[in-house]
Amino acid sequence: MQRTLSASPDRRLIFVYGTLLAGEPNHGELAGAVPVGPARTLPRFALVSLGPYPGLVPGEEAVTGELYLVEAAHLARLDAFEEHPEVYRRQPIPLAGGGEAEAYVLTPRAARGRPPLPGGDWRRASSGRALMPE
């Protein structure tokens, strides 16, 4: 039986860009999600540092990440993990190459005063993680 990799009311396409990425410390939160592959946003976003993890905010860069297909029940757990909607808001974002996915975007209040992580790539930026403010 072949799986259909499309979003529906029961499944959502989620773009991750930080500690939920494969190989990062919180990737286990995606256990059971279907990996779709690497992706980039359109150049309408940026990353900021929250110490050990990043936040996606409006900006002028393309952000690198991965796509996962997530069941609705799993989405509720991710929402709780990401503190949606108080700290992050899950919202549709445009992807390079067309289409869209949902991503956890940092609220303006939570983003205030956070230092930028230039380049739009958490893995590159996190190599200097020890130097980032907590």
Sequence and secondary structure as in RCSB ss.txt:
>XXXX:A:sequence
MQRTLSASPDRRLIFVYGTLLAGEPNHGELAGAVPVGPARTLPRFALVSLGPYPGLVPGEEAVTGELYLVEAAHL
ARLDAFEEHPEVYRRQPIPLAGGGEAEAYVLTPRAARGRPPLPGGDWRRASSGRALMPE
>XXXX:A:secstr
       BTTEEEEEE STTSTTSTTGGGGTT EEEEEEEB SSEEEEE SSSEEEEESSB  EEEEEEEEHHHH
HHHHHHTTTTTTEEEEEEEBTTS EEEEEEE HHHHTT  B TTS HHHHHTTGGGS  
